[in-house]
Amino acid sequence: MKSTVAFSAGFAAGWIARSAVHSSRDAAVSLLAFCIDAVERVRRIVAIERERFEDLIAEARVRAQDRGAASEPPLDPPLERAA
C-alpha cells in the first residue's frame, strides 16, 4: 500500500512539475519573442534617426560651403575689355 501511495504521489508531483515547466517554457518563449521584436523595432528607429541626422549634416555642409563661396573674393578678377 505504501508503494502504491508513493508511486501515485510521485506520479502526481511529476505531472504537476511537467505542467509547470511547460507553461513557464511557453511564457519564456513568448517573452523572448517580444524582446526580439522590441530590439528590431529599436534598430529600425535608430537607423531612421541616423539617416535623418546624416541628411541634416550633409545639408549643413552644403550651406556652409555655399556661404564660404559667397563670402570669398574671386581669385582672378575679371579682365576689363578695351572698347
N, CA, C and O atoms as a Maestro MAE file, in Angstrom:
{
 s_m_m2io_version
 :::
 2.0.0
}

f_m_ct {
 s_m_title
 :::
 protein
 m_atom[332] {
  # First column is atom index #
  i_m_mmod_type
  r_m_x_coord
  r_m_y_coord
  r_m_z_coord
  i_m_residue_number
  s_m_chain_name
  s_m_pdb_residue_name
  s_m_pdb_atom_name
  i_m_atomic_number
  :::
  1 25 0.815 -1.195 0.000 1 A "MET " " N  " 7
  2 3 0.000 0.000 0.000 1 A "MET " " CA " 6
  3 2 0.860 1.260 0.000 1 A "MET " " C  " 6
  4 15 0.562 2.240 -0.684 1 A "MET " " O  " 8
  5 25 1.945 1.206 0.795 2 A "LYS " " N  " 7
  6 3 2.834 2.353 0.858 2 A "LYS " " CA " 6
  7 2 3.440 2.651 -0.517 2 A "LYS " " C  " 6
  8 15 3.542 3.807 -0.928 2 A "LYS " " O  " 8
  9 25 3.830 1.605 -1.203 3 A "SER " " N  " 7
  10 3 4.470 1.807 -2.504 3 A "SER " " CA " 6
  11 2 3.471 2.364 -3.523 3 A "SER " " C  " 6
  12 15 3.854 3.147 -4.392 3 A "SER " " O  " 8
  13 25 2.210 1.976 -3.429 4 A "THR " " N  " 7
  14 3 1.196 2.493 -4.341 4 A "THR " " CA " 6
  15 2 0.966 3.976 -4.085 4 A "THR " " C  " 6
  16 15 0.840 4.752 -5.032 4 A "THR " " O  " 8
  17 25 0.911 4.379 -2.829 5 A "VAL " " N  " 7
  18 3 0.724 5.796 -2.475 5 A "VAL " " CA " 6
  19 2 1.952 6.598 -2.891 5 A "VAL " " C  " 6
  20 15 1.828 7.699 -3.427 5 A "VAL " " O  " 8
  21 25 3.131 6.047 -2.644 6 A "ALA " " N  " 7
  22 3 4.367 6.741 -3.028 6 A "ALA " " CA " 6
  23 2 4.434 6.896 -4.548 6 A "ALA " " C  " 6
  24 15 4.809 7.955 -5.052 6 A "ALA " " O  " 8
  25 25 4.072 5.846 -5.266 7 A "PHE " " N  " 7
  26 3 4.067 5.922 -6.726 7 A "PHE " " CA " 6
  27 2 3.063 6.966 -7.207 7 A "PHE " " C  " 6
  28 15 3.367 7.766 -8.091 7 A "PHE " " O  " 8
  29 25 1.875 6.954 -6.626 8 A "SER " " N  " 7
  30 3 0.841 7.912 -7.019 8 A "SER " " CA " 6
  31 2 1.265 9.339 -6.706 8 A "SER " " C  " 6
  32 15 1.046 10.241 -7.515 8 A "SER " " O  " 8
  33 25 1.866 9.554 -5.548 9 A "ALA " " N  " 7
  34 3 2.331 10.890 -5.170 9 A "ALA " " CA " 6
  35 2 3.455 11.340 -6.102 9 A "ALA " " C  " 6
  36 15 3.481 12.496 -6.524 9 A "ALA " " O  " 8
  37 25 4.364 10.456 -6.420 10 A "GLY " " N  " 7
  38 3 5.455 10.785 -7.337 10 A "GLY " " CA " 6
  39 2 4.946 11.085 -8.739 10 A "GLY " " C  " 6
  40 15 5.398 12.019 -9.400 10 A "GLY " " O  " 8
  41 25 3.991 10.266 -9.173 11 A "PHE " " N  " 7
  42 3 3.400 10.477 -10.497 11 A "PHE " " CA " 6
  43 2 2.701 11.832 -10.554 11 A "PHE " " C  " 6
  44 15 2.852 12.575 -11.524 11 A "PHE " " O  " 8
  45 25 1.938 12.149 -9.514 12 A "ALA " " N  " 7
  46 3 1.223 13.432 -9.467 12 A "ALA " " CA " 6
  47 2 2.214 14.601 -9.407 12 A "ALA " " C  " 6
  48 15 2.028 15.613 -10.082 12 A "ALA " " O  " 8
  49 25 3.261 14.453 -8.597 13 A "ALA " " N  " 7
  50 3 4.259 15.520 -8.494 13 A "ALA " " CA " 6
  51 2 4.960 15.716 -9.841 13 A "ALA " " C  " 6
  52 15 5.206 16.849 -10.254 13 A "ALA " " O  " 8
  53 25 5.278 14.632 -10.514 14 A "GLY " " N  " 7
  54 3 5.903 14.730 -11.832 14 A "GLY " " CA " 6
  55 2 4.988 15.385 -12.843 14 A "GLY " " C  " 6
  56 15 5.417 16.214 -13.646 14 A "GLY " " O  " 8
  57 25 3.720 15.005 -12.797 15 A "TRP " " N  " 7
  58 3 2.741 15.585 -13.711 15 A "TRP " " CA " 6
  59 2 2.622 17.084 -13.478 15 A "TRP " " C  " 6
  60 15 2.605 17.860 -14.433 15 A "TRP " " O  " 8
  61 25 2.540 17.493 -12.238 16 A "ILE " " N  " 7
  62 3 2.427 18.920 -11.897 16 A "ILE " " CA " 6
  63 2 3.694 19.667 -12.303 16 A "ILE " " C  " 6
  64 15 3.623 20.768 -12.849 16 A "ILE " " O  " 8
  65 25 4.853 19.066 -12.034 17 A "ALA " " N  " 7
  66 3 6.117 19.713 -12.401 17 A "ALA " " CA " 6
  67 2 6.218 19.877 -13.914 17 A "ALA " " C  " 6
  68 15 6.647 20.918 -14.412 17 A "ALA " " O  " 8
  69 25 5.815 18.832 -14.639 18 A "ARG " " N  " 7
  70 3 5.863 18.891 -16.095 18 A "ARG " " CA " 6
  71 2 4.913 19.968 -16.616 18 A "ARG " " C  " 6
  72 15 5.258 20.692 -17.550 18 A "ARG " " O  " 8
  73 25 3.763 20.080 -16.045 19 A "SER " " N  " 7
  74 3 2.811 21.114 -16.457 19 A "SER " " CA " 6
  75 2 3.353 22.506 -16.169 19 A "SER " " C  " 6
  76 15 3.204 23.418 -16.982 19 A "SER " " O  " 8
  77 25 3.979 22.666 -15.013 20 A "ALA " " N  " 7
  78 3 4.536 23.969 -14.636 20 A "ALA " " CA " 6
  79 2 5.701 24.343 -15.541 20 A "ALA " " C  " 6
  80 15 5.825 25.498 -15.949 20 A "ALA " " O  " 8
  81 25 6.546 23.384 -15.854 21 A "VAL " " N  " 7
  82 3 7.701 23.660 -16.707 21 A "VAL " " CA " 6
  83 2 7.238 23.984 -18.116 21 A "VAL " " C  " 6
  84 15 7.772 24.900 -18.741 21 A "VAL " " O  " 8
  85 25 6.288 23.276 -18.613 22 A "HIS " " N  " 7
  86 3 5.788 23.534 -19.961 22 A "HIS " " CA " 6
  87 2 5.186 24.929 -20.046 22 A "HIS " " C  " 6
  88 15 5.404 25.645 -21.023 22 A "HIS " " O  " 8
  89 25 4.435 25.311 -19.033 23 A "SER " " N  " 7
  90 3 3.827 26.640 -19.024 23 A "SER " " CA " 6
  91 2 4.889 27.722 -18.938 23 A "SER " " C  " 6
  92 15 4.811 28.729 -19.642 23 A "SER " " O  " 8
  93 25 5.871 27.525 -18.091 24 A "SER " " N  " 7
  94 3 6.912 28.540 -17.965 24 A "SER " " CA " 6
  95 2 7.752 28.593 -19.238 24 A "SER " " C  " 6
  96 15 8.257 29.657 -19.598 24 A "SER " " O  " 8
  97 25 7.908 27.460 -19.925 25 A "ARG " " N  " 7
  98 3 8.643 27.461 -21.188 25 A "ARG " " CA " 6
  99 2 7.893 28.288 -22.226 25 A "ARG " " C  " 6
  100 15 8.501 29.079 -22.948 25 A "ARG " " O  " 8
  101 25 6.591 28.110 -22.302 26 A "ASP " " N  " 7
  102 3 5.790 28.916 -23.226 26 A "ASP " " CA " 6
  103 2 5.897 30.400 -22.890 26 A "ASP " " C  " 6
  104 15 6.010 31.244 -23.779 26 A "ASP " " O  " 8
  105 25 5.861 30.702 -21.606 27 A "ALA " " N  " 7
  106 3 5.987 32.099 -21.185 27 A "ALA " " CA " 6
  107 2 7.370 32.639 -21.548 27 A "ALA " " C  " 6
  108 15 7.487 33.775 -22.006 27 A "ALA " " O  " 8
  109 25 8.404 31.847 -21.350 28 A "ALA " " N  " 7
  110 3 9.763 32.286 -21.674 28 A "ALA " " CA " 6
  111 2 9.914 32.501 -23.175 28 A "ALA " " C  " 6
  112 15 10.546 33.468 -23.601 28 A "ALA " " O  " 8
  113 25 9.346 31.617 -23.971 29 A "VAL " " N  " 7
  114 3 9.410 31.769 -25.425 29 A "VAL " " CA " 6
  115 2 8.656 33.022 -25.855 29 A "VAL " " C  " 6
  116 15 9.133 33.771 -26.708 29 A "VAL " " O  " 8
  117 25 7.505 33.252 -25.281 30 A "SER " " N  " 7
  118 3 6.736 34.458 -25.615 30 A "SER " " CA " 6
  119 2 7.494 35.720 -25.218 30 A "SER " " C  " 6
  120 15 7.525 36.693 -25.970 30 A "SER " " O  " 8
  121 25 8.099 35.700 -24.047 31 A "LEU " " N  " 7
  122 3 8.870 36.845 -23.588 31 A "LEU " " CA " 6
  123 2 10.070 37.086 -24.498 31 A "LEU " " C  " 6
  124 15 10.372 38.227 -24.847 31 A "LEU " " O  " 8
  125 25 10.744 36.023 -24.876 32 A "LEU " " N  " 7
  126 3 11.902 36.147 -25.762 32 A "LEU " " CA " 6
  127 2 11.482 36.683 -27.135 32 A "LEU " " C  " 6
  128 15 12.171 37.530 -27.703 32 A "LEU " " O  " 8
  129 25 10.384 36.208 -27.658 33 A "ALA " " N  " 7
  130 3 9.872 36.704 -28.942 33 A "ALA " " CA " 6
  131 2 9.534 38.190 -28.843 33 A "ALA " " C  " 6
  132 15 9.823 38.957 -29.762 33 A "ALA " " O  " 8
  133 25 8.931 38.592 -27.746 34 A "PHE " " N  " 7
  134 3 8.617 40.003 -27.540 34 A "PHE " " CA " 6
  135 2 9.884 40.842 -27.500 34 A "PHE " " C  " 6
  136 15 9.934 41.919 -28.093 34 A "PHE " " O  " 8
  137 25 10.915 40.355 -26.802 35 A "CYS " " N  " 7
  138 3 12.180 41.091 -26.706 35 A "CYS " " CA " 6
  139 2 12.856 41.212 -28.069 35 A "CYS " " C  " 6
  140 15 13.381 42.271 -28.411 35 A "CYS " " O  " 8
  141 25 12.844 40.137 -28.843 36 A "ILE " " N  " 7
  142 3 13.439 40.181 -30.181 36 A "ILE " " CA " 6
  143 2 12.702 41.191 -31.048 36 A "ILE " " C  " 6
  144 15 13.330 41.957 -31.779 36 A "ILE " " O  " 8
  145 25 11.389 41.198 -30.973 37 A "ASP " " N  " 7
  146 3 10.594 42.158 -31.739 37 A "ASP " " CA " 6
  147 2 10.902 43.586 -31.300 37 A "ASP " " C  " 6
  148 15 11.039 44.478 -32.138 37 A "ASP " " O  " 8
  149 25 11.010 43.802 -30.007 38 A "ALA " " N  " 7
  150 3 11.312 45.138 -29.491 38 A "ALA " " CA " 6
  151 2 12.696 45.603 -29.943 38 A "ALA " " C  " 6
  152 15 12.869 46.766 -30.304 38 A "ALA " " O  " 8
  153 25 13.668 44.714 -29.926 39 A "VAL " " N  " 7
  154 3 15.014 45.070 -30.366 39 A "VAL " " CA " 6
  155 2 15.010 45.438 -31.847 39 A "VAL " " C  " 6
  156 15 15.673 46.395 -32.246 39 A "VAL " " O  " 8
  157 25 14.278 44.699 -32.656 40 A "GLU " " N  " 7
  158 3 14.191 45.008 -34.090 40 A "GLU " " CA " 6
  159 2 13.535 46.364 -34.319 40 A "GLU " " C  " 6
  160 15 13.970 47.121 -35.188 40 A "GLU " " O  " 8
  161 25 12.514 46.674 -33.566 41 A "ARG " " N  " 7
  162 3 11.860 47.979 -33.693 41 A "ARG " " CA " 6
  163 2 12.820 49.102 -33.322 41 A "ARG " " C  " 6
  164 15 12.888 50.124 -34.005 41 A "ARG " " O  " 8
  165 25 13.558 48.903 -32.237 42 A "VAL " " N  " 7
  166 3 14.524 49.921 -31.810 42 A "VAL " " CA " 6
  167 2 15.605 50.090 -32.868 42 A "VAL " " C  " 6
  168 15 16.017 51.215 -33.155 42 A "VAL " " O  " 8
  169 25 16.070 48.990 -33.450 43 A "ARG " " N  " 7
  170 3 17.082 49.085 -34.508 43 A "ARG " " CA " 6
  171 2 16.558 49.873 -35.706 43 A "ARG " " C  " 6
  172 15 17.273 50.699 -36.272 43 A "ARG " " O  " 8
  173 25 15.315 49.616 -36.085 44 A "ARG " " N  " 7
  174 3 14.733 50.358 -37.204 44 A "ARG " " CA " 6
  175 2 14.631 51.841 -36.897 44 A "ARG " " C  " 6
  176 15 14.956 52.682 -37.735 44 A "ARG " " O  " 8
  177 25 14.181 52.156 -35.698 45 A "ILE " " N  " 7
  178 3 14.039 53.558 -35.302 45 A "ILE " " CA " 6
  179 2 15.403 54.243 -35.278 45 A "ILE " " C  " 6
  180 15 15.541 55.374 -35.745 45 A "ILE " " O  " 8
  181 25 16.405 53.564 -34.737 46 A "VAL " " N  " 7
  182 3 17.751 54.135 -34.685 46 A "VAL " " CA " 6
  183 2 18.289 54.347 -36.096 46 A "VAL " " C  " 6
  184 15 18.917 55.370 -36.366 46 A "VAL " " O  " 8
  185 25 18.055 53.402 -36.991 47 A "ALA " " N  " 7
  186 3 18.524 53.548 -38.371 47 A "ALA " " CA " 6
  187 2 17.859 54.736 -39.056 47 A "ALA " " C  " 6
  188 15 18.517 55.488 -39.775 47 A "ALA " " O  " 8
  189 25 16.571 54.906 -38.839 48 A "ILE " " N  " 7
  190 3 15.855 56.045 -39.432 48 A "ILE " " CA " 6
  191 2 16.395 57.362 -38.883 48 A "ILE " " C  " 6
  192 15 16.631 58.304 -39.641 48 A "ILE " " O  " 8
  193 25 16.589 57.429 -37.577 49 A "GLU " " N  " 7
  194 3 17.089 58.659 -36.971 49 A "GLU " " CA " 6
  195 2 18.523 58.936 -37.396 49 A "GLU " " C  " 6
  196 15 18.896 60.094 -37.587 49 A "GLU " " O  " 8
  197 25 19.328 57.902 -37.545 50 A "ARG " " N  " 7
  198 3 20.708 58.078 -38.006 50 A "ARG " " CA " 6
  199 2 20.712 58.642 -39.427 50 A "ARG " " C  " 6
  200 15 21.505 59.527 -39.748 50 A "ARG " " O  " 8
  201 25 19.826 58.128 -40.269 51 A "GLU " " N  " 7
  202 3 19.741 58.617 -41.638 51 A "GLU " " CA " 6
  203 2 19.291 60.077 -41.670 51 A "GLU " " C  " 6
  204 15 19.819 60.871 -42.449 51 A "GLU " " O  " 8
  205 25 18.332 60.431 -40.838 52 A "ARG " " N  " 7
  206 3 17.893 61.831 -40.762 52 A "ARG " " CA " 6
  207 2 19.031 62.732 -40.303 52 A "ARG " " C  " 6
  208 15 19.214 63.830 -40.828 52 A "ARG " " O  " 8
  209 25 19.796 62.259 -39.317 53 A "PHE " " N  " 7
  210 3 20.916 63.047 -38.800 53 A "PHE " " CA " 6
  211 2 21.982 63.232 -39.880 53 A "PHE " " C  " 6
  212 15 22.529 64.325 -40.027 53 A "PHE " " O  " 8
  213 25 22.280 62.170 -40.639 54 A "GLU " " N  " 7
  214 3 23.264 62.274 -41.714 54 A "GLU " " CA " 6
  215 2 22.788 63.241 -42.794 54 A "GLU " " C  " 6
  216 15 23.591 63.997 -43.341 54 A "GLU " " O  " 8
  217 25 21.501 63.227 -43.105 55 A "ASP " " N  " 7
  218 3 20.945 64.181 -44.067 55 A "ASP " " CA " 6
  219 2 21.080 65.607 -43.551 55 A "ASP " " C  " 6
  220 15 21.402 66.521 -44.310 55 A "ASP " " O  " 8
  221 25 20.835 65.791 -42.266 56 A "LEU " " N  " 7
  222 3 20.957 67.112 -41.658 56 A "LEU " " CA " 6
  223 2 22.395 67.607 -41.741 56 A "LEU " " C  " 6
  224 15 22.626 68.770 -42.070 56 A "LEU " " O  " 8
  225 25 23.355 66.751 -41.453 57 A "ILE " " N  " 7
  226 3 24.770 67.114 -41.515 57 A "ILE " " CA " 6
  227 2 25.160 67.452 -42.955 57 A "ILE " " C  " 6
  228 15 25.860 68.436 -43.191 57 A "ILE " " O  " 8
  229 25 24.710 66.641 -43.917 58 A "ALA " " N  " 7
  230 3 25.034 66.897 -45.320 58 A "ALA " " CA " 6
  231 2 24.471 68.239 -45.774 58 A "ALA " " C  " 6
  232 15 25.151 68.994 -46.469 58 A "ALA " " O  " 8
  233 25 23.248 68.537 -45.391 59 A "GLU " " N  " 7
  234 3 22.643 69.817 -45.762 59 A "GLU " " CA " 6
  235 2 23.388 70.983 -45.127 59 A "GLU " " C  " 6
  236 15 23.590 72.016 -45.766 59 A "GLU " " O  " 8
  237 25 23.794 70.823 -43.881 60 A "ALA " " N  " 7
  238 3 24.548 71.881 -43.200 60 A "ALA " " CA " 6
  239 2 25.895 72.108 -43.882 60 A "ALA " " C  " 6
  240 15 26.332 73.252 -44.005 60 A "ALA " " O  " 8
  241 25 26.557 71.050 -44.323 61 A "ARG " " N  " 7
  242 3 27.838 71.201 -45.022 61 A "ARG " " CA " 6
  243 2 27.665 71.942 -46.345 61 A "ARG " " C  " 6
  244 15 28.479 72.796 -46.698 61 A "ARG " " O  " 8
  245 25 26.601 71.611 -47.071 62 A "VAL " " N  " 7
  246 3 26.349 72.291 -48.343 62 A "VAL " " CA " 6
  247 2 26.099 73.773 -48.107 62 A "VAL " " C  " 6
  248 15 26.631 74.615 -48.830 62 A "VAL " " O  " 8
  249 25 25.303 74.095 -47.114 63 A "ARG " " N  " 7
  250 3 25.022 75.505 -46.825 63 A "ARG " " CA " 6
  251 2 26.289 76.240 -46.389 63 A "ARG " " C  " 6
  252 15 26.514 77.388 -46.770 63 A "ARG " " O  " 8
  253 25 27.119 75.558 -45.579 64 A "ALA " " N  " 7
  254 3 28.363 76.187 -45.141 64 A "ALA " " CA " 6
  255 2 29.288 76.425 -46.321 64 A "ALA " " C  " 6
  256 15 29.952 77.460 -46.376 64 A "ALA " " O  " 8
  257 25 29.349 75.504 -47.260 65 A "GLN " " N  " 7
  258 3 30.178 75.689 -48.453 65 A "GLN " " CA " 6
  259 2 29.637 76.822 -49.313 65 A "GLN " " C  " 6
  260 15 30.409 77.603 -49.868 65 A "GLN " " O  " 8
  261 25 28.312 76.915 -49.427 66 A "ASP " " N  " 7
  262 3 27.717 78.000 -50.205 66 A "ASP " " CA " 6
  263 2 28.023 79.361 -49.578 66 A "ASP " " C  " 6
  264 15 28.331 80.315 -50.292 66 A "ASP " " O  " 8
  265 25 27.942 79.454 -48.290 67 A "ARG " " N  " 7
  266 3 28.248 80.718 -47.600 67 A "ARG " " CA " 6
  267 2 29.720 81.062 -47.756 67 A "ARG " " C  " 6
  268 15 30.075 82.222 -47.967 67 A "ARG " " O  " 8
  269 25 30.567 80.061 -47.652 68 A "GLY " " N  " 7
  270 3 32.003 80.289 -47.801 68 A "GLY " " CA " 6
  271 2 32.350 80.739 -49.202 68 A "GLY " " C  " 6
  272 15 33.190 81.623 -49.373 68 A "GLY " " O  " 8
  273 25 31.732 80.160 -50.197 69 A "ALA " " N  " 7
  274 3 31.997 80.539 -51.583 69 A "ALA " " CA " 6
  275 2 31.471 81.942 -51.867 69 A "ALA " " C  " 6
  276 15 32.077 82.672 -52.651 69 A "ALA " " O  " 8
  277 25 30.376 82.328 -51.261 70 A "ALA " " N  " 7
  278 3 29.798 83.650 -51.496 70 A "ALA " " CA " 6
  279 2 30.607 84.735 -50.799 70 A "ALA " " C  " 6
  280 15 30.683 85.857 -51.301 70 A "ALA " " O  " 8
  281 25 31.205 84.433 -49.668 71 A "SER " " N  " 7
  282 3 31.929 85.462 -48.926 71 A "SER " " CA " 6
  283 2 33.373 85.620 -49.380 71 A "SER " " C  " 6
  284 15 33.996 86.637 -49.074 71 A "SER " " O  " 8
  285 25 33.925 84.649 -50.100 72 A "GLU " " N  " 7
  286 3 35.305 84.759 -50.576 72 A "GLU " " CA " 6
  287 2 35.349 85.623 -51.835 72 A "GLU " " C  " 6
  288 15 34.479 85.521 -52.700 72 A "GLU " " O  " 8
  289 25 36.369 86.472 -51.925 73 A "PRO " " N  " 7
  290 3 36.510 87.243 -53.163 73 A "PRO " " CA " 6
  291 2 36.984 86.311 -54.276 73 A "PRO " " C  " 6
  292 15 37.650 85.313 -54.003 73 A "PRO " " O  " 8
  293 25 36.654 86.620 -55.505 74 A "PRO " " N  " 7
  294 3 37.099 85.771 -56.591 74 A "PRO " " CA " 6
  295 2 38.622 85.756 -56.675 74 A "PRO " " C  " 6
  296 15 39.267 86.760 -56.373 74 A "PRO " " O  " 8
  297 25 39.187 84.662 -57.070 75 A "LEU " " N  " 7
  298 3 40.634 84.541 -57.148 75 A "LEU " " CA " 6
  299 2 41.205 85.372 -58.294 75 A "LEU " " C  " 6
  300 15 42.207 86.063 -58.111 75 A "LEU " " O  " 8
  301 25 40.605 85.319 -59.433 76 A "ASP " " N  " 7
  302 3 41.064 86.085 -60.587 76 A "ASP " " CA " 6
  303 2 40.032 87.165 -60.894 76 A "ASP " " C  " 6
  304 15 38.909 86.848 -61.286 76 A "ASP " " O  " 8
  305 25 40.395 88.435 -60.722 77 A "PRO " " N  " 7
  306 3 39.419 89.481 -61.042 77 A "PRO " " CA " 6
  307 2 39.142 89.470 -62.543 77 A "PRO " " C  " 6
  308 15 40.028 89.150 -63.336 77 A "PRO " " O  " 8
  309 25 37.937 89.813 -62.927 78 A "PRO " " N  " 7
  310 3 37.623 89.817 -64.356 78 A "PRO " " CA " 6
  311 2 38.461 90.872 -65.088 78 A "PRO " " C  " 6
  312 15 38.690 91.969 -64.580 78 A "PRO " " O  " 8
  313 25 38.893 90.526 -66.241 79 A "LEU " " N  " 7
  314 3 39.692 91.448 -67.052 79 A "LEU " " CA " 6
  315 2 38.767 92.457 -67.729 79 A "LEU " " C  " 6
  316 15 37.684 92.121 -68.210 79 A "LEU " " O  " 8
  317 25 39.237 93.716 -67.748 80 A "GLU " " N  " 7
  318 3 38.439 94.746 -68.412 80 A "GLU " " CA " 6
  319 2 38.775 94.729 -69.887 80 A "GLU " " C  " 6
  320 15 39.940 94.632 -70.272 80 A "GLU " " O  " 8
  321 25 37.776 94.822 -70.684 81 A "ARG " " N  " 7
  322 3 37.967 94.810 -72.133 81 A "ARG " " CA " 6
  323 2 38.079 96.245 -72.640 81 A "ARG " " C  " 6
  324 15 37.365 97.146 -72.200 81 A "ARG " " O  " 8
  325 25 38.955 96.409 -73.529 82 A "ALA " " N  " 7
  326 3 39.087 97.739 -74.144 82 A "ALA " " CA " 6
  327 2 38.003 97.876 -75.205 82 A "ALA " " C  " 6
  328 15 37.779 96.978 -76.016 82 A "ALA " " O  " 8
  329 25 37.354 99.003 -75.174 83 A "ALA " " N  " 7
  330 3 36.265 99.194 -76.115 83 A "ALA " " CA " 6
  331 2 36.670 99.808 -77.390 83 A "ALA " " C  " 6
  332 15 35.833 100.019 -78.267 83 A "ALA " " O  " 8
  :::
 }
 m_bond[331] {
  # First column is bond index #
  i_m_from
  i_m_to
  i_m_order
  :::
  1 1 2 1
  2 2 3 1
  3 3 4 2
  4 3 5 1
  5 5 6 1
  6 6 7 1
  7 7 8 2
  8 7 9 1
  9 9 10 1
  10 10 11 1
  11 11 12 2
  12 11 13 1
  13 13 14 1
  14 14 15 1
  15 15 16 2
  16 15 17 1
  17 17 18 1
  18 18 19 1
  19 19 20 2
  20 19 21 1
  21 21 22 1
  22 22 23 1
  23 23 24 2
  24 23 25 1
  25 25 26 1
  26 26 27 1
  27 27 28 2
  28 27 29 1
  29 29 30 1
  30 30 31 1
  31 31 32 2
  32 31 33 1
  33 33 34 1
  34 34 35 1
  35 35 36 2
  36 35 37 1
  37 37 38 1
  38 38 39 1
  39 39 40 2
  40 39 41 1
  41 41 42 1
  42 42 43 1
  43 43 44 2
  44 43 45 1
  45 45 46 1
  46 46 47 1
  47 47 48 2
  48 47 49 1
  49 49 50 1
  50 50 51 1
  51 51 52 2
  52 51 53 1
  53 53 54 1
  54 54 55 1
  55 55 56 2
  56 55 57 1
  57 57 58 1
  58 58 59 1
  59 59 60 2
  60 59 61 1
  61 61 62 1
  62 62 63 1
  63 63 64 2
  64 63 65 1
  65 65 66 1
  66 66 67 1
  67 67 68 2
  68 67 69 1
  69 69 70 1
  70 70 71 1
  71 71 72 2
  72 71 73 1
  73 73 74 1
  74 74 75 1
  75 75 76 2
  76 75 77 1
  77 77 78 1
  78 78 79 1
  79 79 80 2
  80 79 81 1
  81 81 82 1
  82 82 83 1
  83 83 84 2
  84 83 85 1
  85 85 86 1
  86 86 87 1
  87 87 88 2
  88 87 89 1
  89 89 90 1
  90 90 91 1
  91 91 92 2
  92 91 93 1
  93 93 94 1
  94 94 95 1
  95 95 96 2
  96 95 97 1
  97 97 98 1
  98 98 99 1
  99 99 100 2
  100 99 101 1
  101 101 102 1
  102 102 103 1
  103 103 104 2
  104 103 105 1
  105 105 106 1
  106 106 107 1
  107 107 108 2
  108 107 109 1
  109 109 110 1
  110 110 111 1
  111 111 112 2
  112 111 113 1
  113 113 114 1
  114 114 115 1
  115 115 116 2
  116 115 117 1
  117 117 118 1
  118 118 119 1
  119 119 120 2
  120 119 121 1
  121 121 122 1
  122 122 123 1
  123 123 124 2
  124 123 125 1
  125 125 126 1
  126 126 127 1
  127 127 128 2
  128 127 129 1
  129 129 130 1
  130 130 131 1
  131 131 132 2
  132 131 133 1
  133 133 134 1
  134 134 135 1
  135 135 136 2
  136 135 137 1
  137 137 138 1
  138 138 139 1
  139 139 140 2
  140 139 141 1
  141 141 142 1
  142 142 143 1
  143 143 144 2
  144 143 145 1
  145 145 146 1
  146 146 147 1
  147 147 148 2
  148 147 149 1
  149 149 150 1
  150 150 151 1
  151 151 152 2
  152 151 153 1
  153 153 154 1
  154 154 155 1
  155 155 156 2
  156 155 157 1
  157 157 158 1
  158 158 159 1
  159 159 160 2
  160 159 161 1
  161 161 162 1
  162 162 163 1
  163 163 164 2
  164 163 165 1
  165 165 166 1
  166 166 167 1
  167 167 168 2
  168 167 169 1
  169 169 170 1
  170 170 171 1
  171 171 172 2
  172 171 173 1
  173 173 174 1
  174 174 175 1
  175 175 176 2
  176 175 177 1
  177 177 178 1
  178 178 179 1
  179 179 180 2
  180 179 181 1
  181 181 182 1
  182 182 183 1
  183 183 184 2
  184 183 185 1
  185 185 186 1
  186 186 187 1
  187 187 188 2
  188 187 189 1
  189 189 190 1
  190 190 191 1
  191 191 192 2
  192 191 193 1
  193 193 194 1
  194 194 195 1
  195 195 196 2
  196 195 197 1
  197 197 198 1
  198 198 199 1
  199 199 200 2
  200 199 201 1
  201 201 202 1
  202 202 203 1
  203 203 204 2
  204 203 205 1
  205 205 206 1
  206 206 207 1
  207 207 208 2
  208 207 209 1
  209 209 210 1
  210 210 211 1
  211 211 212 2
  212 211 213 1
  213 213 214 1
  214 214 215 1
  215 215 216 2
  216 215 217 1
  217 217 218 1
  218 218 219 1
  219 219 220 2
  220 219 221 1
  221 221 222 1
  222 222 223 1
  223 223 224 2
  224 223 225 1
  225 225 226 1
  226 226 227 1
  227 227 228 2
  228 227 229 1
  229 229 230 1
  230 230 231 1
  231 231 232 2
  232 231 233 1
  233 233 234 1
  234 234 235 1
  235 235 236 2
  236 235 237 1
  237 237 238 1
  238 238 239 1
  239 239 240 2
  240 239 241 1
  241 241 242 1
  242 242 243 1
  243 243 244 2
  244 243 245 1
  245 245 246 1
  246 246 247 1
  247 247 248 2
  248 247 249 1
  249 249 250 1
  250 250 251 1
  251 251 252 2
  252 251 253 1
  253 253 254 1
  254 254 255 1
  255 255 256 2
  256 255 257 1
  257 257 258 1
  258 258 259 1
  259 259 260 2
  260 259 261 1
  261 261 262 1
  262 262 263 1
  263 263 264 2
  264 263 265 1
  265 265 266 1
  266 266 267 1
  267 267 268 2
  268 267 269 1
  269 269 270 1
  270 270 271 1
  271 271 272 2
  272 271 273 1
  273 273 274 1
  274 274 275 1
  275 275 276 2
  276 275 277 1
  277 277 278 1
  278 278 279 1
  279 279 280 2
  280 279 281 1
  281 281 282 1
  282 282 283 1
  283 283 284 2
  284 283 285 1
  285 285 286 1
  286 286 287 1
  287 287 288 2
  288 287 289 1
  289 289 290 1
  290 290 291 1
  291 291 292 2
  292 291 293 1
  293 293 294 1
  294 294 295 1
  295 295 296 2
  296 295 297 1
  297 297 298 1
  298 298 299 1
  299 299 300 2
  300 299 301 1
  301 301 302 1
  302 302 303 1
  303 303 304 2
  304 303 305 1
  305 305 306 1
  306 306 307 1
  307 307 308 2
  308 307 309 1
  309 309 310 1
  310 310 311 1
  311 311 312 2
  312 311 313 1
  313 313 314 1
  314 314 315 1
  315 315 316 2
  316 315 317 1
  317 317 318 1
  318 318 319 1
  319 319 320 2
  320 319 321 1
  321 321 322 1
  322 322 323 1
  323 323 324 2
  324 323 325 1
  325 325 326 1
  326 326 327 1
  327 327 328 2
  328 327 329 1
  329 329 330 1
  330 330 331 1
  331 331 332 2
  :::
 }
}
